[in-house]
Amino acid sequence: MNANDSTRKGRVLNVTAAIVGNTLEWFDILVYATFVSYISANFFPGDRSVATLAALGAFGTSFIIRPIGAVVTGWIADRSGRRSALTITSILMFVGTGIIAFLPNHAQIGIAAPILLVTARLIQGFAAGGEFGSATAYLAEQSHRHRGYFASWQFASQGLGVVIAALFGGVLTAAYSEKELTDWAWRIPFYFGMLVGPVGYVIRYHADESPEFVATKARAAGGSVRPKLSQDFWQHVFTATALVIVASASLHMLISFPTLATSQFGIQREFGMWTQAYAGAILLVVTPLSGALGDRIGRQWLALASCTALVFAPPALFELLDTAPTTGNAMLVQLVLSLFAAVFLGALAAMMSDLFVPANRSMGLAVSYNVAVLLGGAFAPLIYAALSVYIGRVAPSYYVSGAALISLIAVIFVMNARWLPQTNLVQGEAL
């Protein structure tokens, strides 16, 4: 085996190690949302609508603790290495998902059931809070010359999580009755998610540390890199947060669209379940292609074009669907929004990574991403539903357009900035 083959296989392992946790995170988000009515029936007794709201509240608690997980895990990743932080998040994800998979219901253990469910969501949220920063920094630091391509796999993995979750939702709802789903079948995807945890841990344990972090550590005095916030760190965090806003809003639109299509436009329910897999597949394929293209022509230009498109395209697409609410037009909405989102996501991870030096990259990525998710995505499904009901069924598109405008301003700001940090050189590669 020659050195190039060895390096190639090592990078495949490293990419797999980085994306497995993010795939599981988005898988968990979707399966919880898909089976929330069955989860509420098991853990929150009483009126079904109130119980469902309570179950959604338990789901939302994970967003509250994410910033804390971002700071703690980001600090570990910047001091002890990206791989160390990733192994910790794997363990925490395994514990949180395992609790949900095997948790006795309210009829069996009473009030302890919802309390433990919230606890499990908090554990998952803490892990997810640190996952993005550590994994994105780890991917971006695999190769400076191909940073866009490697970093883009972080967002491509979200597409993979969407595909797997949609397949579980479609197959299980077709294979089992309502009673079976309520009694036990809803737990099946959580069993699967729990099993991914040990696999991810093993892969991450055997992966290499990122070359750029190793080079930075070798130049540092002592055995570890001391995380140090640069003078402009919080300005970079603010900029990165603004960049992520449209990514969070558009991804949650793709997730919420099947429900909107069914409830507001009268599209068949069966379409909604499988269209998520369709959108996820586009993200999985197009995002890394966009990342690779950005390495060649400049990722900021891709971000500028796709973000501009996301300002104007959503209202036009929803107007089309409002005029002719057909399955074909609904598919077109998902196709176009998925493509524009994927192109932007392919450029985004590397653009964010470029804002931070290695000594505080994981922390910066984690904090900015989780603040943006909290602002732009945590309440997006509720906002989309409320806009549809109280303003009109085209109104949710305005939220995506508004988020895109914020991110577009940030893209233009980055393109004209002169304060971006000079990334440390990796041996054998030039800036």
N, C-alpha and C positions, 0 to 999 in steps of 0.2 A: 504494500500500500504506500503510495507516495504522499508527500507532505500535503499537497493540495487536497487529496481525497480525505486525509485525516482531518484537515481543517474544515472541509465541507461537512463531514459527518459530525464533527464537534459543534458546528454552528447549527445544524439541524437539531441536535439534542438541546442546545441552548435555547433556540427559538421555542421548541416544544415545552421546555421547562418554564419559560416565561408566560406562554399563552394559556397553559392549562388552567391556571387559577382564574384568569379573566373569563375564560369560556364557562367555567363553573359558576362564576358570579352572575353572568347574564342568563344562564340556564336557570339558576335559582330564582332570579327576578321573574322570569316568564312563567315557570311552573307554579310558583306561588300565586301569581295573578290569575293563571288559567284555572287553578283548582281552589280559589279562595272561598267559593261557596261551600265546598266540602270541608275545608279547614275550619270555617266558621261554625259549621254544624257540629263539629267534634269538640271544639274548644270554647265556644261562646254560646251558651244556651239562651233561649228566649226568642224574641221576635227575630225572624230571619234577616230583615233589612238592617236592624240594629247590630245583629251578630256579624253580618258581612262588613259593616263599617268598622266594628271592633277589630275584625281580622285584618282589614286594610290598615287600621291604626297600628297594629302590631308589626305589620310589614314596614310601615313608615318609620318606626323607631330606629331602624338600621341606619337611616340617613342622619339621624341626630348624632350618633357616635362616630360616624365616618371621619369627621375632621380630627377627632382625637386619635383614631387609628392612623390617620395620615401623618400626624406629627410624630407619634411614637415610632412607627415602623419606618418612616422616612429618616428619622435620626439614626436608627439602627443601620439602615441601608447605606447611609452616607459615612458612617463610622466603621462598621464591620464588614460591609460588602453587600451587594445586591442579593447574592445567592442566600446569605444567611437570613435576610428579611423575608425572602420568598418561601423558605422552608417553614418559617414561623407562621406565615399567613396560611400555608397549606394545612398545618396542624389545626389552626383555629377554624378554618372552613370545615374540616372534617368533623370537629366536635360540634359546631353549630348545626350542620346539616344532619348529623347523626341523632342529635337530640330531637329534631323535628320528625325524623323518620320513625323513631321508636317511642315517641312520647305518648303515654296513656291519655285518653281523652277526659273531658270534664266529668262524664258519668263515672269514671273509674277513680279519679283522684281529686275531683272537685276543683277549687279555686287554684290549686297548684298547677293545673294544666295550662291556663292562659299565662300565668306568671312565668312558667318554664318556656313557653312559646316565645314570649317577649325576650327572655334571657337568651334564647338561641338566636333570635334575630339580632340582638345586640352584639353577640359574639361574631356572627357573620358580618355585621356592619363594620365592626372594628377591623376585621381581617380585610374586608373589601376596601376600607379606607386607605390601607397601606399598600394594597396589591398594585394599584395602577402606577404609583410613583416608582416603586421598586422594579416592577416588570418593564415599564417603559424605559427607565434609565438603563436597565440591563440590556434591552434590545437595541436601543440607540447606540450603546457603547460597543456593540459587536464589531462595527466597521464604520469609520468616519466617512469613507468614500461612498458607502451604500447605506448611510444612516436612515434615509427616508424609507427605503425598502424594509429594512429590519424593524424599524420602529413601527411601521404601518401594521405589522402583524398583531400588535396589541389591539387595535380597533377591528382588524379582520377577525380576531378571535371572538369578538362580540357577535359578529354574524354567525360564526359557528355555534355559539351558545343559543342564538335565536333559532337556528335550524333544528338543533337537537331537541330543544324544548317544544317547538311546534310539532315535530314528529311525535313526541310523547303525547302531547295533547290530542292530536288527531287520532292516533291509534287507540289510546286508552278510552276516549269518549265513544269511539266506534265499537270497541270490543266489550265494554262492560256496561251494565245497567246503572241507573242512577243510584240504586241501593248499594250495589257493589262498590261504586266509586265513593259513596259516602262512608261505607263501613271500613274499607281497607285499600281499595285500588289507587286512591289518590296518593298513597305513600310510595308507590313504585318509583316515580321519578326521584324522590328523595333518597331511596335506597341506592339508586344509580349514582346520584350526586355524592353520596357518602363514600361509595366505592372509588370514585375518582380521586378523593383526597389522598389515600395512601399511594396511589400510582403517581400523583403529582409530587408527593414528597420524595419518593425514590428517584424520580427523574431529576428533580432539583438537587438532590443530594449528590448525584453523580455528574451534574453539569459543571462547567468551568465558570470561574468568575469572569466578569466582563473585562476585555483587554484594556479598555481605557481606565477602569477603576484600578486594575493591577498596576498600570503605568503610573497613575497618580499616587498610589500607595508606596510605590518604590521610591518616588521622589520626596515623599513626606518623611519627616523625622519620626522615628519610633515605629511601632508595629501596626498602627492603624491610622486611618485618615481622620483628622479631627474636623467634624462638620463646622463650617464657619459661614455665617450669613454675610454675603457681600453687601456693600453699601447700597446697591440698588436692588437688593433681593426682593423687597416687597413691591417695588415698581414692576419687576419681572413677574411676580405672582399675579398682580392685578392684570397685567397684559395677557398672561396665559389664561387666566380665568375668563376674560372677555373672549378669547379665541375659542374656548370650549363651549360657551353658552349655546351657540347654534348646533353644535354636535349633540349636546344633551337634548335640546328641544326637538331636533329632527329625528333622533333615534327613538325618543319616546312617542313621536308622532307615528313612526313606522310600527311601533308596538301597539299603539292605541287605535290606529286606523281601522283594523278589522272590526272593532267594536263600533266605531263611528259609522263605518260603512253599513253595518247591520242595523243599528238603532236609528240612525238619522237618514240614511239613503235607501233603506229597504233592500239591501243586497243580501243574498242568501247566507245564512249562518255558516253553512259548510265552507263557503268561500273564505270567510274570515279566518278560520283555523289554519288553512293551508297557505294563505297569502303571507303569513309571517315567515314560513319556511322559504317562500319565494323571495321576500325582501332580504332575509338573512343570507341566502345563497349569493345574491348580488353583492352584499357587503363583503362576504368571504372572498369572492373572486376579484372584484374590482379594486378593493382597497389596497392590496399589495401591488397591483399593477400601477395604481396611481402613485404609490410610494416610490416605485422604481422609476417611473417617468419623472417624478419630481427631482430625483437625483441627477437626471440628465438635463432637464430644461429649467429647473428652479422651482422648488415646492411653493414658494410664495406666489408665483404666478398661477399655479393650479388652485391655490387657496383663494386668490382674488377672483378668479373666474367662477369657481363653484359657489363661493359665498354670495357673489353678486346674483347668480342664478337662483339661489335659495331665498333671496329677497323678493324676487318677482314671480317665480314659478308657482309656489304653493297657492296663492289666491287664484291665479289663472286656472290651475288644475282643479281646484275645488269648485270654481264657477262652472267649469265644463261638466263636472260630475253632478252639480246641482241642476244644470239644465237637462242633462241626459243621464240619470242614475242607473247605468247598466253595469253588469259585471266587467265588460270589456274596458269601460272607462275607469272603473275602480282599479283594475289591473294596471292601467296606464298611469294612474296617480302613484301607485306603489312603485312602478318601474322607474319613473322619472325622478321621484323624490329619493329613491334608493341610490340611483346612479349619481345624482348630485352630492348626496351625503357621502357616498363611498369615495368620490374624488376628493372631497374636502378632508375626510378622515385620513386618506392616504398621505396628505401633506401635513396634517395637524400634529401628529406625535413628534415628528422630527423638528417641526417649528417650535414646539414647546420645549423640547430638549435643548435646542440651540440657545434658549434664553438663560440657561443656568450652567455654571461651571460644575465639574464633577463633585466638588466638595459639598455642594448643597443641591445637587440635581434631583435626587429622589425626594427630598423634603419639598422642594419647589413644585415639582410635578404633582406630588400627592396632595398638597394643600390647594393648589389652584384647581386641579381636577375636581376635588370633592366639594369645594365651595361652589364651583360652576354647576355641578350635578344637583347640589342642594337648591341653588337659585333657579336653574333652568329646567331641571328634570324631575325633582322629587314630587312636585305638585302638578306637573304637566298633565298627567291623565285626568286629574280632577278639573284642571283649568279647561282642557279640551271639551270635557263633558259639559261643564257649566256654560262655556261660550256657545256650544251647539244649542243648548236648551234655551238660554235667555237672550241670545243675540241673533243666532241663525246658524244654519249648518255649514256655511262657508267660513264662519268666524274663527274656528281653530287654526286655519291657515295663516291668519294675521299674527298669531303668537309666534309661529315659526319664522315668518318674515321679520318680525320685530327682533327676534333673537339673532337672525342672520345679519341684520343691520348693525347690531352691536359688535358682532364678530368681524364684520367687514371693516368697520372703523379700526378695530384692533389690527387686522391684517395690513391695512394701509399704513398704520402707525409703525408696525414692525418693518415694513418695506422701506420706510424713510428714516428709521432709527439709526443712530450712530453710537448707541450705548450698549449694543449687544456684546456679551462677553466673548473673548477669544477662547475657544475650546482648546484644552490641552491636546498636544499632538500624541497620536498613538504610534508606537514604533512601526516603521514601514509604511506609514500612510501620511499624506500631506493634507493640509487644510484645503 
